[in-house]
Amino acid sequence: MAPHPINEKPLNVTTEKNSLEAFPVQHEPQSPLTTIEPLTGLSYQLEPVNDNDKQKPNDIQPINEKGAVFAQTGSLMLDSFNTEHRDDKTFVKECLKLIPYILRHRVKAQYNRLLKTGVKGRFNANSYIRELAEFCRPFHAVKSMTDDQIEEYADNRSMECYSVASNMLHDDEPIEEVLKVLESIQRQNSITPRKGKFIQGDIARYTCFKYWNKKLHKVKARAIEQIARHMGVINAHSQIYITDYNLRTRREIKRRTKVFLESMEMVNECGDTLNLKEASDSNVSNPVNKRNELMCRLSGMEAYGNQFGYQATFITITAPSRMHAVLRSGKSNPKFDGTSPSEAHKFLSRQWAKGRAALAREKIDYFGMRVVEPHHDGTPHWHLLVFVKPEQRVILESTLRDYALEVDGEEAGAKKHRFTVELIDKRKGSAVGYIAKYIAKNIDGHGVDEDHYGKPASDSAERICEWSGLHGIRQFQQFGGPSVTVWREARRIAVSQSDDDTVLSVLCAADSGDWCAFMQAMGGANIKRADCPVSIHREFIEKEGLYIEPIGYVVKGLCCGGEIYISREHEWTVRKNRGAQTLALGETEG
């Protein structure tokens, strides 16, 4: 669906009245907590509200033909519920309005099973669907919308923000107040406002259809995922790690991205061209390159540890039981409190930050790599490969254990399962060999037959990668050691560009793929980034991007002692590849 003409591009924000003459302005500004007049052609409108009756997302009702079709689809699902009581039919219909359509077939199956459980079958079935509907109520109404409906709703909301911003700027309202009002509209739609460096850029985003459409699709995907976890859909016996729906959706996004990249090309000032898909495949977004680089870095860490007397230890940290939706048996966890995977990951990150701060106070010498992967129900847990001085290992392990068990540490099984340590025995194998399977099964499944739950590793790897992308969880994180960005830029620079011994040692180590030598050339495992001999050189680009703000700082090369070594010599622009295949050629849009 094409966006409305006046919000096809974001609002160019300024406090001067004359600059707003090109925009349609209502001279009586809308209240930030009330709706604008309904726009023709939109699928959804909000009921008028007053100060005491704020609009709720689930009050949105379909008002055109597409909405009617959607409502009819919901009523057809109602016929599958086996209750014969008229009141129950009405009750179930109201509950189904709050439950995502793609999950209703499972609700129907469970409801019909409960109906057959004896005298209290009707009570149990209605209690089940009532409790599920109440769990779904706080989630935004987009959870049950189709893609076309989300696009029209995004168009409506971007128009609302556009109108509010135009009216307030026309009346000389401070730009900070405009931003606050638009941020409140974001929160009303389950979107966390961004905190950019430029207020104009934030406001421009909030008035843009593309921004809203992307954010609302993410809200829908995460809502469906969390409701599915609550229902027990995501587990090793059904849909492991991520729902099949979101897996298919993200596959389609990747397919469309691939087609788009293949249809575009990069060209520089010399006339050299490069297909955008080939450029994308040459960096670490390519799973093979990503895995190879991680293994190279881990191998270098182990070599550095062996050379300087570090002991390797493998630590696993798990979230409290209340954050797990489903038990290993496949049954729902009665302790589950509705924590999402991203919230569980943030909890582990906070405890890890506390532990690292305590270790810094104790001056513990350590470094390593963190791997995040999901349990079968999508709850994250951490694997840490830590290299530490032998005499400090006990302090490190006890400190991390204390913070890992700081919350709910007295629950049954916590001390045994939530923090485990395994000392790497060099006689039995290397540290890299121990963690290699965790790296592979979280990227592409290379060299691994099955995952921990007996599923094909290649299939599990795909689901894990989509799980991390959906919830915004970074799978791999190095702690200690030099910057990997410096490593990547150094590999782009020819060794012949420098005759400085310090820079030359960094460039040679990176060029030969020797992370151990690179760590030594950069000052060791625990040197502060500010004290590294070589750092990243960035240049500020004043040119405005899509959202009317400077592009900002971009990486241009390396810097050492005031000397700059450029790694990106050419200026590239992206253009349509002539004769490229489009989505309409051989592939359907849907």
C-alpha positions as CSV (number, residue, x, y, z in Angstrom):
1,M,0.0,0.0,0.0
2,A,1.4,3.4,-0.9
3,P,1.7,5.8,2.0
4,H,-0.3,9.0,2.1
5,P,1.2,11.7,-0.2
6,I,2.1,14.1,2.7
7,N,3.8,11.5,4.8
8,E,5.7,9.6,2.1
9,K,8.7,11.5,3.4
10,P,9.3,12.5,7.0
11,L,8.4,16.0,8.3
12,N,11.2,18.5,7.9
13,V,11.2,20.0,11.4
14,T,12.0,23.6,12.1
15,T,10.6,26.2,14.4
16,E,10.1,28.8,11.6
17,K,6.5,29.3,10.6
18,N,7.3,30.1,7.0
19,S,8.8,26.6,6.5
20,L,5.4,25.0,7.3
21,E,3.5,26.7,4.6
22,A,3.9,23.7,2.3
23,F,2.3,21.4,4.9
24,P,-1.5,21.3,5.5
25,V,-1.9,22.8,9.0
26,Q,-5.0,22.8,11.2
27,H,-5.0,26.1,13.0
28,E,-6.6,24.6,16.1
29,P,-4.0,22.2,17.3
30,Q,-5.1,18.7,18.3
31,S,-4.7,17.7,21.9
32,P,-1.8,15.1,22.2
33,L,-4.1,12.6,23.8
34,T,-7.0,12.9,21.4
35,T,-7.3,11.5,17.9
36,I,-7.3,13.5,14.7
37,E,-10.3,13.4,12.3
38,P,-10.6,10.0,10.6
39,L,-8.9,10.0,7.2
40,T,-10.7,8.5,4.2
41,G,-9.4,5.2,3.0
42,L,-8.0,4.0,6.3
43,S,-8.9,0.6,7.7
44,Y,-8.9,1.6,11.4
45,Q,-10.1,4.6,13.4
46,L,-10.0,5.2,17.1
47,E,-13.2,5.9,19.1
48,P,-13.3,9.6,20.4
49,V,-11.8,9.8,23.8
50,N,-11.9,12.3,26.6
51,D,-9.3,13.1,29.4
52,N,-10.8,10.4,31.7
53,D,-11.2,7.7,29.1
54,K,-7.8,7.2,27.3
55,Q,-7.8,5.1,24.1
56,K,-6.6,1.6,24.4
57,P,-5.0,-0.2,21.5
58,N,-7.4,-3.1,21.6
59,D,-10.4,-0.7,21.1
60,I,-9.4,-0.4,17.4
61,Q,-12.2,-1.7,15.2
62,P,-12.1,-2.6,11.4
63,I,-14.3,-0.1,9.5
64,N,-13.8,-1.0,5.8
65,E,-14.2,-4.1,3.6
66,K,-10.8,-5.6,4.6
67,G,-11.7,-5.3,8.2
68,A,-15.1,-7.0,7.5
69,V,-13.3,-9.9,5.8
70,F,-11.0,-10.2,8.8
71,A,-14.0,-10.3,11.2
72,Q,-15.6,-13.0,9.1
73,T,-12.5,-15.1,9.3
74,G,-12.6,-14.9,13.1
75,S,-16.2,-16.0,13.2
76,L,-15.5,-19.0,11.0
77,M,-12.9,-20.1,13.6
78,L,-15.7,-19.7,16.3
79,D,-17.7,-22.5,14.6
80,S,-14.9,-24.9,15.5
81,F,-15.5,-24.6,19.2
82,N,-17.7,-27.5,20.3
83,T,-19.7,-25.7,23.0
84,E,-23.4,-25.8,22.4
85,H,-24.3,-23.1,24.9
86,R,-25.3,-19.8,23.4
87,D,-23.8,-17.7,26.2
88,D,-20.5,-19.7,25.8
89,K,-20.5,-18.9,22.1
90,T,-20.8,-15.2,22.8
91,F,-18.2,-15.4,25.6
92,V,-15.7,-17.3,23.4
93,K,-16.3,-14.8,20.5
94,E,-15.3,-11.9,22.8
95,C,-12.2,-13.7,24.1
96,L,-11.1,-14.6,20.5
97,K,-10.9,-10.8,19.6
98,L,-7.9,-10.6,22.0
99,I,-6.1,-13.7,20.8
100,P,-3.9,-13.6,17.6
101,Y,-5.6,-15.4,14.7
102,I,-2.7,-17.7,14.0
103,L,-2.9,-19.2,17.5
104,R,-6.6,-19.7,17.6
105,H,-6.5,-23.2,16.2
106,R,-4.4,-24.3,19.2
107,V,-6.8,-22.5,21.5
108,K,-9.7,-24.3,19.9
109,A,-8.0,-27.7,20.3
110,Q,-7.3,-27.1,24.0
111,Y,-10.8,-25.7,24.6
112,N,-12.4,-28.7,23.0
113,R,-10.2,-31.1,25.0
114,L,-11.1,-29.3,28.3
115,L,-14.8,-29.6,27.4
116,K,-14.5,-33.4,27.6
117,T,-13.0,-33.4,31.1
118,G,-16.1,-34.4,33.0
119,V,-18.5,-32.4,35.0
120,K,-16.3,-29.4,35.3
121,G,-15.3,-29.5,31.6
122,R,-17.3,-26.4,30.6
123,F,-16.0,-24.4,33.6
124,N,-12.4,-25.5,32.8
125,A,-12.7,-24.7,29.1
126,N,-14.1,-21.2,29.7
127,S,-11.6,-20.5,32.5
128,Y,-8.8,-21.4,30.2
129,I,-9.9,-19.1,27.4
130,R,-10.7,-16.3,29.8
131,E,-7.3,-16.4,31.4
132,L,-5.6,-16.5,28.0
133,A,-7.6,-13.6,26.8
134,E,-6.6,-11.6,29.9
135,F,-3.0,-12.4,29.3
136,C,-3.3,-11.2,25.7
137,R,-5.2,-8.0,26.6
138,P,-2.1,-5.8,27.3
139,F,-0.6,-6.6,23.9
140,H,-1.2,-4.1,21.1
141,A,-4.1,-4.8,18.6
142,V,-1.5,-5.3,15.8
143,K,-1.0,-8.9,17.0
144,S,-4.2,-9.9,15.1
145,M,-3.8,-7.6,12.0
146,T,-2.7,-8.7,8.6
147,D,0.2,-7.0,6.8
148,D,-2.1,-4.8,4.8
149,Q,-4.0,-3.7,7.9
150,I,-0.7,-2.9,9.7
151,E,0.4,-0.8,6.8
152,E,-2.9,1.2,6.9
153,Y,-2.7,1.5,10.7
154,A,1.0,2.7,10.4
155,D,-0.2,5.3,7.8
156,N,-2.9,6.5,10.2
157,R,-0.5,6.9,13.1
158,S,2.2,8.6,11.1
159,M,-0.5,11.0,9.8
160,E,-1.5,11.7,13.4
161,C,2.1,12.5,14.4
162,Y,2.5,14.7,11.3
163,S,-0.7,16.6,12.2
164,V,0.2,17.1,15.8
165,A,3.8,18.2,15.0
166,S,2.6,20.6,12.3
167,N,0.0,22.2,14.6
168,M,2.4,22.6,17.5
169,L,5.2,24.0,15.4
170,H,2.8,26.4,13.7
171,D,1.8,27.7,17.2
172,D,5.5,28.2,18.2
173,E,5.5,25.4,20.7
174,P,9.1,24.5,21.8
175,I,10.5,21.6,19.8
176,E,11.2,19.7,23.0
177,E,7.5,19.7,23.8
178,V,6.7,18.5,20.3
179,L,9.0,15.6,20.9
180,K,7.4,14.7,24.2
181,V,4.0,14.5,22.7
182,L,5.1,12.3,19.8
183,E,7.0,10.1,22.3
184,S,3.7,9.6,24.2
185,I,2.0,8.5,21.0
186,Q,4.9,5.9,20.5
187,R,4.3,4.6,24.0
188,Q,0.6,4.3,23.5
189,N,1.4,1.9,20.6
190,S,3.9,-0.3,22.5
191,I,6.9,1.4,20.8
192,T,9.8,2.5,23.0
193,P,10.9,6.0,21.9
194,R,14.4,6.3,20.6
195,K,16.9,8.6,22.1
196,G,18.8,10.0,19.2
197,K,21.4,12.8,19.2
198,F,19.2,15.1,17.1
199,I,15.6,16.0,18.1
200,Q,14.7,16.9,14.5
201,G,15.7,13.4,13.4
202,D,13.5,11.8,16.1
203,I,10.5,13.9,15.1
204,A,11.1,13.1,11.4
205,R,11.0,9.4,12.2
206,Y,7.8,9.6,14.2
207,T,6.0,11.3,11.2
208,C,7.3,8.8,8.7
209,F,5.2,5.8,7.4
210,K,8.2,3.6,6.9
211,Y,9.3,4.0,10.5
212,W,5.9,3.1,11.9
213,N,5.4,0.2,9.6
214,K,8.7,-1.4,10.6
215,K,8.1,-0.8,14.3
216,L,4.5,-2.2,14.3
217,H,5.6,-5.3,12.5
218,K,8.2,-5.9,15.2
219,V,5.5,-5.3,17.9
220,K,3.3,-7.9,16.3
221,A,6.1,-10.5,16.0
222,R,7.2,-10.1,19.6
223,A,3.6,-10.2,20.9
224,I,2.8,-13.4,19.0
225,E,6.0,-14.9,20.3
226,Q,5.3,-14.1,23.9
227,I,1.7,-15.3,23.8
228,A,2.9,-18.5,22.1
229,R,5.4,-19.0,25.0
230,H,2.6,-18.5,27.5
231,M,0.5,-21.1,25.7
232,G,3.4,-23.6,25.7
233,V,3.6,-23.6,21.9
234,I,7.4,-23.1,21.9
235,N,9.1,-26.2,23.2
236,A,11.2,-29.1,22.1
237,H,8.1,-31.2,21.4
238,S,6.4,-28.7,19.2
239,Q,8.0,-25.5,17.7
240,I,11.4,-25.2,19.2
241,Y,13.1,-21.9,20.0
242,I,10.7,-19.8,17.9
243,T,7.2,-20.1,16.4
244,D,6.9,-21.4,12.9
245,Y,4.9,-18.3,12.0
246,N,7.8,-15.9,12.9
247,L,10.3,-18.3,11.3
248,R,8.4,-18.2,8.0
249,T,8.0,-14.4,8.3
250,R,11.7,-13.9,8.8
251,R,12.5,-16.3,6.0
252,E,10.4,-14.2,3.7
253,I,12.1,-11.0,4.9
254,K,15.5,-12.5,4.1
255,R,14.3,-13.7,0.7
256,R,13.1,-10.2,-0.2
257,T,16.3,-8.7,1.1
258,K,18.3,-11.0,-1.0
259,V,16.3,-10.1,-4.2
260,F,16.7,-6.4,-3.3
261,L,20.5,-6.7,-2.8
262,E,20.8,-8.6,-6.1
263,S,18.9,-5.8,-7.9
264,M,21.3,-3.1,-6.6
265,E,24.9,-2.2,-7.3
266,M,27.5,0.0,-5.8
267,V,29.5,2.5,-7.9
268,N,32.5,4.7,-7.0
269,E,33.9,7.9,-8.4
270,C,36.2,5.8,-10.7
271,G,33.2,4.1,-12.3
272,D,33.9,0.7,-10.6
273,T,30.8,-1.3,-9.9
274,L,30.1,-4.1,-7.4
275,N,26.9,-6.0,-6.9
276,L,25.4,-5.2,-3.5
277,K,24.7,-8.9,-2.7
278,E,28.3,-9.8,-3.4
279,A,29.5,-7.0,-1.1
280,S,27.1,-8.2,1.6
281,D,28.4,-11.8,1.3
282,S,32.0,-10.6,1.7
283,N,31.6,-9.4,5.3
284,V,30.6,-11.1,8.6
285,S,26.9,-11.1,7.7
286,N,27.8,-14.2,5.8
287,P,27.5,-17.1,8.3
288,V,30.6,-18.8,6.9
289,N,32.7,-15.6,7.4
290,K,31.2,-15.0,10.8
291,R,32.0,-18.5,12.0
292,N,35.5,-18.4,10.6
293,E,36.3,-15.1,12.2
294,L,35.0,-16.2,15.6
295,M,37.0,-19.4,15.5
296,C,40.1,-17.4,14.5
297,R,39.7,-15.1,17.4
298,L,39.0,-17.9,19.9
299,S,42.1,-19.8,18.6
300,G,44.2,-16.7,19.1
301,M,42.8,-16.2,22.6
302,E,43.7,-19.7,23.6
303,A,47.2,-19.3,22.1
304,Y,47.6,-16.1,24.1
305,G,46.3,-17.7,27.2
306,N,48.7,-20.7,26.9
307,Q,51.7,-18.3,26.2
308,F,51.0,-16.1,29.2
309,G,49.9,-18.7,31.8
310,Y,46.1,-18.3,31.8
311,Q,43.7,-21.2,32.8
312,A,40.6,-21.8,30.6
313,T,37.3,-22.5,32.3
314,F,33.8,-22.9,30.9
315,I,30.9,-21.3,32.8
316,T,27.1,-21.7,32.1
317,I,24.7,-19.2,33.6
318,T,20.9,-19.8,33.5
319,A,18.0,-17.5,34.3
320,P,15.7,-18.2,37.4
321,S,13.0,-20.8,36.9
322,R,10.2,-18.2,36.9
323,M,11.5,-16.9,33.5
324,H,11.1,-20.3,31.8
325,A,7.7,-20.8,30.1
326,V,7.9,-24.6,29.6
327,L,9.5,-27.5,31.5
328,R,11.9,-29.9,29.8
329,S,9.0,-32.4,29.7
330,G,7.0,-30.1,27.5
331,K,4.5,-29.1,30.2
332,S,3.8,-25.5,31.1
333,N,5.9,-24.1,34.0
334,P,3.5,-23.1,36.8
335,K,6.1,-20.6,38.1
336,F,6.3,-18.7,34.8
337,D,5.8,-15.0,35.3
338,G,5.6,-13.9,31.7
339,T,9.2,-12.7,31.3
340,S,10.1,-12.4,27.7
341,P,13.4,-13.6,26.2
342,S,14.7,-10.1,25.8
343,E,13.9,-9.3,29.5
344,A,15.6,-12.5,30.7
345,H,18.7,-11.6,28.6
346,K,18.7,-8.1,30.2
347,F,18.5,-9.7,33.6
348,L,21.5,-11.9,32.9
349,S,23.3,-8.8,31.5
350,R,22.7,-6.8,34.6
351,Q,24.0,-9.6,36.9
352,W,27.0,-10.0,34.6
353,A,27.7,-6.2,34.8
354,K,27.6,-6.4,38.6
355,G,30.0,-9.3,38.5
356,R,32.5,-7.6,36.2
357,A,32.4,-4.5,38.3
358,A,33.3,-6.6,41.4
359,L,36.1,-8.4,39.5
360,A,37.5,-5.0,38.4
361,R,37.6,-3.9,42.0
362,E,39.5,-7.1,42.9
363,K,41.8,-6.5,39.9
364,I,41.1,-9.9,38.5
365,D,43.0,-10.6,35.2
366,Y,40.7,-12.4,32.7
367,F,39.3,-12.3,29.2
368,G,37.2,-14.5,26.9
369,M,34.0,-14.9,24.9
370,R,30.3,-15.1,25.7
371,V,27.8,-17.1,23.7
372,V,24.0,-16.7,24.2
373,E,21.7,-19.5,23.1
374,P,18.1,-20.3,23.9
375,H,16.6,-23.2,25.9
376,H,13.9,-25.1,23.9
377,D,11.2,-22.7,25.1
378,G,13.2,-19.6,23.9
379,T,14.5,-18.6,27.3
380,P,18.2,-17.5,26.9
381,H,21.2,-18.9,28.8
382,W,24.8,-17.9,28.6
383,H,28.0,-19.9,28.0
384,L,31.3,-18.2,28.9
385,L,34.7,-19.3,27.9
386,V,37.0,-17.5,30.4
387,F,40.7,-17.3,30.5
388,V,41.9,-16.4,33.9
389,K,45.1,-16.5,36.0
390,P,45.1,-19.8,37.9
391,E,45.6,-18.1,41.3
392,Q,42.5,-15.9,40.6
393,R,40.2,-18.5,39.2
394,V,38.5,-19.3,42.6
395,I,37.8,-15.6,43.2
396,L,36.4,-15.2,39.7
397,E,34.1,-18.2,39.9
398,S,32.8,-17.4,43.4
399,T,32.1,-13.7,42.5
400,L,30.2,-14.6,39.3
401,R,28.3,-17.3,41.2
402,D,27.2,-14.9,43.9
403,Y,25.7,-12.5,41.4
404,A,24.2,-15.2,39.2
405,L,22.3,-16.5,42.3
406,E,21.6,-13.1,43.8
407,V,18.0,-13.3,42.6
408,D,16.0,-16.4,43.6
409,G,19.2,-18.2,44.5
410,E,17.4,-20.2,47.2
411,E,14.9,-21.9,44.9
412,A,15.1,-25.6,44.5
413,G,17.9,-26.7,42.1
414,A,19.4,-23.2,41.7
415,K,22.8,-24.0,43.2
416,K,23.1,-27.1,41.0
417,H,21.7,-25.9,37.7
418,R,21.8,-22.1,37.4
419,F,25.6,-21.7,37.6
420,T,27.9,-24.5,36.5
421,V,31.7,-24.5,36.0
422,E,33.8,-26.9,34.1
423,L,37.6,-26.6,34.1
424,I,39.2,-27.1,30.6
425,D,41.7,-30.0,30.8
426,K,44.3,-29.5,28.1
427,R,45.0,-33.3,28.1
428,K,41.5,-34.0,27.0
429,G,41.2,-31.3,24.4
430,S,41.6,-27.6,23.6
431,A,39.3,-24.8,24.9
432,V,38.4,-23.9,21.3
433,G,37.4,-27.4,20.5
434,Y,35.2,-27.4,23.6
435,I,33.3,-24.2,22.5
436,A,33.4,-24.9,18.7
437,K,30.1,-26.8,18.8
438,Y,28.4,-23.9,20.5
439,I,29.7,-21.5,17.9
440,A,28.6,-23.7,15.0
441,K,25.2,-24.6,16.2
442,N,24.4,-21.0,16.8
443,I,25.4,-19.9,13.3
444,D,24.9,-22.5,10.6
445,G,25.3,-26.0,12.3
446,H,28.5,-26.7,10.4
447,G,30.1,-29.9,11.6
448,V,27.4,-30.7,14.1
449,D,24.8,-33.4,13.6
450,E,22.2,-32.7,16.2
451,D,21.5,-30.1,18.8
452,H,21.0,-30.7,22.5
453,Y,17.4,-31.7,21.9
454,G,18.1,-34.2,19.1
455,K,17.0,-31.8,16.3
456,P,19.1,-31.4,13.1
457,A,21.8,-28.9,13.8
458,S,21.3,-27.0,10.5
459,D,17.6,-26.5,11.2
460,S,18.2,-25.5,14.8
461,A,20.9,-23.0,13.8
462,E,18.4,-21.2,11.5
463,R,15.8,-21.1,14.3
464,I,18.3,-19.8,16.8
465,C,19.6,-17.1,14.5
466,E,16.0,-15.9,13.8
467,W,15.3,-16.1,17.6
468,S,18.2,-13.8,18.4
469,G,17.2,-11.4,15.6
470,L,13.6,-11.3,16.7
471,H,14.4,-10.5,20.3
472,G,17.4,-8.3,19.6
473,I,19.8,-10.5,21.5
474,R,23.5,-10.4,20.6
475,Q,24.7,-14.0,20.3
476,F,28.5,-13.5,20.6
477,Q,30.3,-11.0,22.7
478,Q,34.0,-10.7,23.5
479,F,35.1,-9.4,26.9
480,G,38.7,-8.2,27.3
481,G,41.2,-8.0,24.5
482,P,41.5,-5.4,21.7
483,S,38.7,-4.1,19.5
484,V,37.6,-6.4,16.7
485,T,36.7,-3.2,14.6
486,V,40.4,-2.3,14.6
487,W,41.2,-5.9,13.5
488,R,38.7,-5.7,10.6
489,E,40.0,-2.3,9.4
490,A,43.6,-3.4,9.7
491,R,42.8,-6.3,7.3
492,R,41.7,-3.8,4.7
493,I,44.9,-1.8,4.8
494,A,48.0,-2.9,2.9
495,V,51.1,-3.6,5.0
496,S,53.1,-1.4,2.7
497,Q,51.2,1.7,3.8
498,S,53.2,2.1,7.0
499,D,56.8,1.9,8.1
500,D,56.0,2.6,11.8
501,D,56.9,-0.5,13.9
502,T,53.8,-0.4,16.1
503,V,51.4,0.0,13.2
504,L,53.3,-2.5,11.1
505,S,53.0,-5.2,13.8
506,V,49.2,-4.6,14.0
507,L,48.8,-4.7,10.3
508,C,51.0,-7.9,9.9
509,A,49.1,-9.7,12.6
510,A,45.7,-8.9,11.2
511,D,46.8,-9.6,7.6
512,S,48.1,-13.1,8.6
513,G,44.9,-13.8,10.7
514,D,46.9,-14.2,13.9
515,W,44.7,-12.9,16.8
516,C,47.3,-13.8,19.4
517,A,49.9,-11.6,17.8
518,F,47.3,-8.9,17.3
519,M,46.5,-9.0,21.0
520,Q,50.1,-8.5,21.9
521,A,50.6,-5.8,19.3
522,M,47.6,-3.9,20.7
523,G,48.9,-4.0,24.3
524,G,47.6,-7.3,25.8
525,A,44.3,-8.8,27.0
526,N,43.3,-6.2,29.5
527,I,44.6,-2.9,28.2
528,K,42.0,-0.1,28.2
529,R,40.7,0.9,24.8
530,A,42.0,4.5,25.4
531,D,45.5,3.2,25.9
532,C,45.7,1.0,22.8
533,P,48.4,2.1,20.4
534,V,46.1,2.0,17.4
535,S,42.5,3.2,17.3
536,I,39.7,3.7,14.9
537,H,39.7,6.9,12.8
538,R,36.2,8.4,12.2
539,E,35.1,11.3,10.1
540,F,31.9,13.3,10.6
541,I,29.6,13.4,7.5
542,E,27.5,16.6,7.4
543,K,25.3,15.3,4.6
544,E,21.7,14.7,5.7
545,G,20.2,11.2,5.6
546,L,16.5,10.2,5.1
547,Y,15.5,11.6,8.5
548,I,16.9,15.1,8.0
549,E,19.9,14.8,10.3
550,P,23.6,14.4,9.6
551,I,24.8,10.9,8.8
552,G,27.3,11.4,11.6
553,Y,30.6,9.7,12.3
554,V,31.7,6.9,9.9
555,V,34.7,4.7,10.0
556,K,37.4,5.8,7.6
557,G,40.5,3.9,8.8
558,L,43.0,3.7,11.7
559,C,44.9,6.2,13.7
560,C,48.3,5.9,15.5
561,G,50.2,8.8,17.1
562,G,48.4,11.4,15.0
563,E,49.1,9.5,11.8
564,I,46.0,8.4,9.8
565,Y,45.8,5.3,7.7
566,I,42.8,5.3,5.4
567,S,41.1,1.9,4.8
568,R,38.2,3.3,2.7
569,E,39.6,5.3,-0.1
570,H,36.5,5.5,-2.4
571,E,33.1,7.0,-2.1
572,W,30.4,4.6,-3.1
573,T,26.8,5.2,-4.0
574,V,24.1,2.7,-4.5
575,R,22.0,2.5,-7.6
576,K,19.6,0.2,-9.4
577,N,21.3,-2.6,-11.3
578,R,20.1,-2.5,-14.8
579,G,18.5,-5.7,-16.0
580,A,18.2,-7.0,-12.4
581,Q,15.5,-9.4,-11.4
582,T,12.7,-8.0,-9.3
583,L,10.2,-9.6,-7.0
584,A,7.7,-9.7,-9.8
585,L,9.9,-11.9,-12.0
586,G,9.6,-15.5,-11.0
587,E,8.7,-14.8,-7.4
588,T,5.4,-13.6,-5.9
589,E,5.1,-10.6,-3.7
590,G,3.3,-12.3,-0.9
